[in-house]
Amino acid sequence: MNFLRNTRPLLSQIMLRCKAPPAARCYHGHAAPQQLMQDLGSANIKAACRRLSTSPQSFVLRWYHEPRKVAAAAAITLSATVMAACSHYDREIAPCTNRSHLVICSHQEERDLSESAFAEEKMMYLQQNMIVDPRDPDSVRVRLIMERIVHAAHRGLGIADSNDAPMLRVTEKRRRWGKALLASKPHTSHLRGLNWEVILVKDVKLNMKCIPAGKIRVCTGLIDCFKTDEEIAAILAHEVGHIIARHQADITTSRRSPSLLRLFYERRFEIEADYIGILLLGAAGFDPRWAIVTIEKLAKIVGDSVLRNIDPYYPSPKTRLRLLSQPKVMEEAMELYREVTAMEKVIDRYFQ
């Protein structure tokens, strides 16, 4: 509040420097404001002009009597308020996309809340006998694919070894925002020590949900439709992309944010998760082109209109396919894929 109070003299100086309307500035006497309002309200502009005077005793029209200047002052004050409010949040750089964003909680707070929510959700599924046995072949298969994706994330983002971060290396060219942001490193500390877990739930829906604490719920309906390991890996990598970019902690996801703003950023988050996911797919040794195949297959099975009805925040499959098919994006993912496959060939030849 002290900050906003101190800005009042500055606002007054700014507004007083603005040119007043060509008409004179003053009305005579103490009743001048009422006379002015009556004249203007009755559209008697000539009478208002006759009452105008430059006498020192007259009523002076100041900047806050003009709606245009009041609106400008309100805009400046609102901007200052927003800046003061945002100063309470931390700024982080999202890995791979290098997007600067504000987060509303620390990664430890986010982890504690998410683990608690997942424990309650898991208990509910256990009581309803909806969780597939962890020894079931489908459950084991999903878990092994998840382990490959997580291992690729740890290696690709330099969590295990900061000197070896291929995903950050291939995306370094995207950091074009000046020396200040170039000096800021992508935020990955929230991924350290995560207890990753994936559960398979008996549900015919084509659905998969991630929780920031490293927990992912997969519905059996998804496994029934996407039968190859590459397709399942593409969907899992997309969900892990949300966790890497800390989308659920972003300030724009707050309930206080305007709905249109949330809609814009939710779609942006999905596109960002697609991009990180296709990089993870390549880094895990899966052909990145399977991400394109998976989205095309999902659009054929469900349909664009149905997807939008299920989740209005989701971008259309055409938009997702167009962005992922960009030569630069695909080349970055293929570079990671070629590195991993070449390494695997060397290991197979000399160590087995």
C-alpha positions in Angstrom: 0.0 0.0 0.0 2.9 2.4 0.7 4.1 1.7 -2.8 0.8 2.7 -4.3 0.5 5.7 -2.1 3.9 6.9 -3.2 2.9 6.7 -6.8 0.1 9.3 -6.4 2.4 12.4 -6.8 3.9 10.9 -9.9 0.6 10.2 -11.4 -0.5 13.7 -10.7 2.5 15.1 -12.5 2.0 12.8 -15.5 -1.6 13.7 -15.9 -1.1 17.5 -15.4 1.4 17.4 -18.2 -1.3 16.1 -20.5 -3.0 18.8 -22.6 -6.4 19.8 -21.5 -9.3 20.2 -24.1 -9.1 23.4 -26.2 -11.9 25.0 -24.1 -11.0 27.1 -21.1 -10.2 25.4 -17.8 -12.3 27.1 -15.1 -15.8 27.7 -13.8 -16.7 30.6 -11.4 -17.8 30.2 -7.8 -18.4 27.3 -5.5 -21.4 26.1 -7.5 -19.2 25.7 -10.6 -19.2 21.9 -10.7 -23.0 21.7 -10.5 -23.4 24.4 -13.1 -21.0 22.6 -15.4 -22.8 19.2 -15.0 -26.2 20.9 -15.6 -24.9 22.6 -18.8 -23.3 19.5 -20.1 -26.1 17.2 -19.1 -28.6 19.3 -21.0 -26.2 19.5 -24.0 -26.1 23.2 -23.6 -22.5 23.5 -24.7 -22.7 27.2 -25.5 -23.9 28.0 -21.9 -21.0 25.9 -20.6 -18.5 27.8 -22.7 -19.9 31.2 -21.5 -19.4 30.2 -17.9 -15.8 29.3 -18.5 -13.2 31.7 -17.1 -9.6 31.8 -16.3 -10.1 33.6 -13.0 -7.9 32.3 -10.1 -11.0 32.0 -7.9 -12.7 29.7 -10.3 -13.1 26.0 -10.2 -10.2 24.3 -11.9 -10.7 21.2 -14.0 -8.0 18.8 -13.0 -6.9 15.5 -14.6 -9.2 13.4 -12.4 -12.3 15.2 -13.8 -11.6 13.7 -17.2 -12.6 10.1 -17.8 -9.8 9.4 -20.3 -7.2 10.5 -17.8 -8.8 8.6 -15.0 -8.8 5.5 -17.0 -5.1 5.9 -17.8 -4.4 6.5 -14.1 -6.4 3.3 -13.2 -4.4 1.3 -15.8 -1.1 2.5 -14.3 -2.3 1.7 -10.8 -3.6 -1.7 -11.8 -0.2 -2.5 -13.4 1.6 -1.5 -10.3 -0.7 -3.6 -8.2 -0.2 -6.6 -10.4 3.6 -6.2 -10.3 3.5 -5.9 -6.5 1.4 -9.0 -6.3 3.7 -11.0 -8.6 6.7 -10.1 -6.6 5.6 -12.6 -4.0 5.9 -15.5 -6.4 9.1 -17.2 -7.8 10.1 -17.0 -11.4 11.3 -20.2 -13.1 12.5 -21.3 -16.5 10.7 -24.3 -17.9 13.1 -26.9 -19.3 13.4 -27.4 -23.1 11.0 -24.6 -24.0 12.8 -22.1 -21.8 9.6 -20.3 -21.0 9.7 -17.9 -18.1 6.8 -18.3 -15.7 5.6 -17.6 -12.2 4.8 -20.4 -9.8 2.4 -20.1 -6.9 4.1 -22.6 -4.5 7.4 -24.3 -3.8 8.1 -27.7 -5.3 8.1 -29.2 -1.8 4.6 -27.8 -1.1 3.4 -29.0 -4.4 4.9 -32.4 -3.8 3.3 -32.8 -0.3 -0.2 -31.7 -1.5 0.0 -34.0 -4.6 1.1 -37.0 -2.7 -1.7 -36.6 -0.2 -4.3 -36.2 -3.0 -2.9 -39.3 -4.9 -3.0 -41.4 -1.7 -6.7 -40.6 -1.2 -7.4 -41.3 -4.9 -5.5 -44.6 -4.8 -7.4 -45.6 -1.6 -10.7 -44.9 -3.3 -9.7 -47.1 -6.3 -8.5 -49.9 -3.9 -11.8 -49.9 -2.1 -13.7 -50.2 -5.3 -11.3 -52.9 -6.6 -10.4 -50.9 -9.7 -6.6 -51.1 -9.6 -5.1 -53.8 -11.8 -2.8 -56.2 -10.0 0.8 -54.9 -10.3 1.9 -58.4 -11.5 -0.6 -58.3 -14.4 1.3 -58.3 -17.7 -0.3 -55.0 -18.8 0.6 -53.4 -15.5 4.2 -54.6 -15.7 4.4 -53.4 -19.3 3.2 -49.9 -18.5 5.5 -49.7 -15.6 8.6 -50.7 -17.6 7.8 -48.1 -20.3 7.4 -45.5 -17.6 10.8 -46.4 -16.2 12.4 -45.8 -19.6 10.7 -42.4 -19.9 11.7 -41.3 -16.4 15.3 -42.5 -17.0 15.4 -40.4 -20.2 14.1 -37.4 -18.3 16.8 -37.7 -15.7 19.6 -38.1 -18.2 18.2 -35.7 -20.8 17.7 -32.9 -18.2 21.0 -33.4 -16.4 19.5 -34.5 -13.1 21.8 -37.4 -12.6 24.8 -35.6 -14.3 24.7 -31.9 -15.0 27.5 -32.3 -17.6 25.3 -34.6 -19.7 22.0 -33.1 -20.5 21.2 -33.8 -24.2 17.6 -32.5 -24.0 18.8 -29.1 -22.8 21.6 -29.1 -25.3 19.5 -29.6 -28.4 17.0 -26.9 -27.2 19.6 -24.4 -26.1 19.1 -22.4 -29.4 15.6 -21.5 -28.3 16.9 -19.2 -25.6 16.9 -15.9 -27.4 15.6 -13.6 -24.6 18.7 -11.7 -23.7 21.6 -12.0 -21.3 19.4 -11.9 -18.2 17.4 -14.9 -19.1 20.3 -16.7 -20.7 22.0 -16.5 -17.3 19.0 -18.3 -15.7 19.1 -22.1 -16.0 16.1 -24.2 -16.6 14.4 -25.3 -13.4 14.8 -29.1 -12.7 15.2 -29.3 -8.9 11.6 -30.3 -8.5 12.3 -33.6 -10.3 15.0 -34.7 -7.8 13.9 -37.3 -5.3 10.5 -37.8 -6.9 8.9 -41.2 -6.1 7.6 -42.0 -9.6 4.6 -44.3 -9.7 2.1 -45.4 -12.3 -1.1 -47.4 -11.6 -3.4 -49.1 -14.1 -7.1 -48.5 -13.3 -10.0 -50.6 -14.6 -11.8 -48.0 -16.7 -13.0 -48.0 -20.3 -12.2 -44.3 -20.7 -9.4 -43.2 -23.0 -7.8 -41.3 -20.1 -4.5 -40.8 -18.4 -3.8 -38.3 -15.6 -0.6 -37.0 -14.0 0.0 -35.6 -10.6 3.0 -33.3 -9.9 4.5 -35.7 -7.3 5.4 -38.1 -10.1 2.2 -40.1 -10.0 0.4 -41.2 -13.2 -3.0 -43.0 -13.5 -3.6 -44.9 -16.7 -7.0 -46.3 -17.7 -7.3 -49.8 -19.2 -9.4 -48.3 -22.0 -6.3 -46.6 -23.2 -4.3 -49.8 -23.3 -7.0 -51.6 -25.2 -6.9 -49.0 -28.0 -3.1 -48.2 -28.1 -1.5 -51.6 -28.1 2.1 -50.8 -29.1 4.8 -49.8 -26.6 5.6 -46.7 -28.7 2.0 -45.4 -28.5 1.9 -45.9 -24.8 5.3 -44.3 -24.5 4.1 -41.3 -26.4 1.1 -40.8 -24.1 3.2 -41.3 -21.0 5.9 -38.9 -22.2 3.2 -36.2 -22.7 2.1 -36.6 -19.1 5.6 -36.5 -17.8 6.1 -33.3 -19.8 3.4 -31.6 -17.7 5.3 -32.6 -14.5 8.6 -31.4 -16.0 7.2 -27.9 -16.8 5.3 -27.6 -13.5 2.1 -26.7 -15.2 -0.1 -27.3 -12.2 1.9 -24.8 -10.1 1.8 -22.1 -12.8 0.2 -18.8 -11.6 -2.2 -18.8 -14.5 -3.9 -22.1 -13.2 -5.0 -20.2 -10.0 -8.8 -20.0 -9.6 -8.4 -16.2 -9.3 -7.2 -16.0 -12.9 -9.8 -15.0 -15.5 -11.3 -17.9 -17.3 -10.2 -16.7 -20.7 -6.6 -16.4 -19.4 -6.8 -19.9 -18.0 -8.2 -21.2 -21.3 -5.3 -19.6 -23.3 -2.6 -21.0 -21.0 -4.1 -24.5 -20.6 -4.0 -24.9 -24.4 -0.4 -23.6 -24.3 0.5 -26.1 -21.6 -0.8 -29.0 -23.7 1.3 -27.8 -26.7 4.3 -27.4 -24.4 3.7 -31.0 -23.0 3.6 -32.3 -26.6 6.9 -30.7 -27.3 8.7 -32.0 -24.2 7.0 -35.3 -24.7 8.3 -35.8 -28.2 11.8 -35.0 -27.0 11.4 -37.5 -24.2 10.2 -40.1 -26.7 13.4 -39.7 -28.7 15.6 -39.6 -25.6 14.1 -42.8 -24.4 14.9 -44.6 -27.6 11.4 -44.5 -29.1 11.0 -43.2 -32.7 9.6 -39.6 -32.2 7.3 -40.1 -35.2 5.1 -42.3 -33.1 3.9 -39.2 -31.4 2.4 -38.1 -34.7 0.9 -41.5 -35.2 -0.6 -41.6 -31.7 -2.4 -38.2 -32.1 -3.7 -39.1 -35.5 -5.1 -42.4 -34.1 -6.7 -40.7 -31.1 -8.4 -38.2 -33.4 -9.8 -41.1 -35.5 -11.0 -43.1 -32.6 -12.6 -40.3 -30.6 -13.1 -37.4 -33.1 -12.1 -33.8 -32.8 -15.5 -32.5 -31.6 -15.7 -35.2 -28.9 -12.3 -34.3 -27.6 -13.2 -30.7 -27.4 -16.4 -31.6 -25.5 -14.4 -33.8 -23.0 -11.8 -31.1 -22.4 -12.4 -27.6 -23.9 -8.9 -26.6 -22.9 -7.4 -29.1 -25.3 -6.0 -27.8 -28.6 -7.4 -29.5 -31.7 -5.5 -32.5 -33.1 -4.8 -30.5 -36.3 -3.0 -27.9 -34.2 -1.0 -30.4 -32.3 0.0 -32.3 -35.4 1.0 -29.1 -37.2 3.2 -28.0 -34.4 4.9 -31.4 -33.8 5.5 -31.9 -37.5 7.6 -28.7 -37.8 11.0 -29.6 -39.2 12.9 -28.0 -36.3 10.9 -29.8 -33.7 11.2 -33.2 -35.4 14.9 -32.7 -36.0 15.6 -32.0 -32.4 13.7 -35.2 -31.3 15.4 -37.3 -34.0 18.8 -36.1 -32.9 18.1 -37.4 -29.4 16.8 -40.6 -30.9 19.8 -41.2 -33.1 22.2 -40.6 -30.2 20.4 -43.2 -28.0 20.1 -45.8 -30.7 23.7 -45.4 -31.6 24.7 -45.9 -27.9 22.5 -48.9 -27.7 24.2 -50.5 -30.7 27.6 -49.9 -29.1 26.4 -51.5 -25.9 24.9 -54.5 -27.7 28.1 -55.1 -29.7 30.8 -54.7 -27.0 29.1 -55.4 -23.7 26.8 -58.3 -24.4 
